[in-house]
């Protein structure tokens, strides 16, 4: 299993909206960055991800699961852009902020800490375990 982080502005797509989609999940559309798109191309069904609210909150607020591999993004006719579908698994007990991640030495190499602008990013198994510990959830 691989681990990921999906960033969204809560006023565009929030954790509550993701949860409301239930098992049907939602297409993670609108990504127009090649690196983020390539990350989605590498995803497998069953991979887990953190759901991160960007902008003011800047915090991991939930856990999601990839439920469909990369496919054409329905929001564009441009064949370069693909996306995956994800569903909410559950909220974190304690939101983990960007500042908390930056203050944790075990996360010094985490992409979020070093490139917080990338909208879809990998998370190592070790980083996943540390963030889960900080969030008060089982890895």
C-alpha positions in Angstrom: 0.0 0.0 0.0 1.1 3.5 -0.8 0.2 6.7 1.1 -0.7 10.1 -0.2 -1.8 13.6 0.8 -4.7 15.4 -1.0 -4.9 19.1 -0.6 -8.1 21.1 -1.0 -9.3 24.6 -0.2 -12.2 24.0 2.1 -14.3 26.6 0.4 -13.9 24.7 -2.9 -14.1 21.1 -1.6 -14.2 20.4 2.1 -13.9 17.3 4.3 -17.6 17.5 5.1 -18.4 17.4 1.4 -16.1 14.4 0.9 -17.8 12.6 3.8 -21.2 13.4 2.4 -20.3 11.5 -0.8 -20.2 8.2 1.2 -18.9 5.0 -0.4 -19.6 6.5 -3.9 -16.7 8.9 -3.3 -15.6 11.7 -5.5 -13.4 12.4 -8.5 -10.3 14.3 -7.4 -10.6 16.6 -10.4 -9.2 19.9 -11.5 -5.6 19.1 -10.8 -3.4 21.0 -13.4 0.1 20.2 -12.2 2.1 17.5 -13.9 3.8 16.3 -10.8 0.5 16.0 -8.9 -1.1 14.2 -12.0 1.8 11.8 -12.1 1.3 11.0 -8.4 -2.3 10.1 -9.2 -1.2 7.9 -12.1 1.0 6.0 -9.6 -2.0 5.3 -7.2 -3.6 1.9 -6.8 -7.1 1.1 -5.5 -6.9 0.7 -1.7 -4.1 3.3 -1.2 -4.7 5.6 1.7 -4.4 9.4 1.8 -4.6 12.3 4.2 -7.3 14.9 3.4 -5.6 18.3 4.0 -7.5 21.6 4.3 -5.3 24.3 2.8 -5.6 28.1 3.0 -6.4 29.3 6.6 -6.7 25.9 8.4 -3.6 24.2 6.9 -4.3 20.9 8.6 -4.8 17.2 8.0 -8.4 16.6 8.9 -9.3 13.1 7.6 -8.2 9.9 5.9 -9.4 8.8 2.4 -9.0 5.8 0.3 -8.4 5.6 -3.5 -11.4 3.8 -5.0 -10.6 4.3 -8.8 -7.3 4.4 -10.6 -6.3 7.3 -12.7 -8.8 8.1 -15.5 -9.6 11.1 -17.7 -10.6 14.2 -15.6 -14.2 14.9 -16.4 -13.8 18.7 -15.9 -11.7 19.0 -19.1 -11.5 17.8 -22.7 -7.7 18.0 -22.5 -6.4 14.4 -22.5 -3.3 15.3 -20.5 -5.2 15.6 -17.3 -6.3 12.6 -15.2 -7.6 12.0 -11.7 -8.5 9.3 -9.3 -11.6 8.8 -7.2 -11.4 8.8 -3.4 -13.8 8.1 -0.5 -13.7 9.3 3.1 -12.6 6.7 5.6 -12.8 8.8 8.7 -11.8 12.0 10.5 -8.7 12.4 12.5 -9.1 12.7 16.2 -6.8 15.7 16.4 -6.2 17.8 13.2 -2.5 17.9 12.4 -1.4 21.4 11.2 1.4 22.3 8.9 3.1 24.0 11.8 2.9 20.8 13.8 4.5 18.8 10.9 7.3 21.4 10.5 8.0 21.2 14.3 8.2 17.3 14.2 11.8 16.3 13.4 10.7 12.9 12.1 8.8 14.7 9.3 11.7 16.9 8.2 11.8 15.2 4.7 8.0 15.1 4.2 6.9 16.7 1.0 4.3 18.8 2.8 7.0 20.3 5.0 9.2 21.1 2.0 6.7 21.8 -0.8 3.4 22.7 0.8 2.0 23.9 -2.6 1.9 20.5 -4.3 -1.8 19.5 -4.3 -1.3 15.7 -4.5 1.8 14.4 -2.9 3.4 11.1 -1.7 3.7 10.3 2.0 6.2 7.6 3.1 5.1 4.8 5.4 7.2 6.2 8.2 5.6 9.7 7.8 2.2 8.1 7.6 2.8 6.4 11.0 4.1 9.6 12.6 1.2 11.7 11.4 -1.3 9.1 12.5 0.3 9.1 15.9 0.0 12.9 16.1 -3.6 12.7 14.8 -4.6 10.2 17.5 -5.6 7.5 14.9 -4.3 4.0 14.1 -1.9 3.8 11.2 
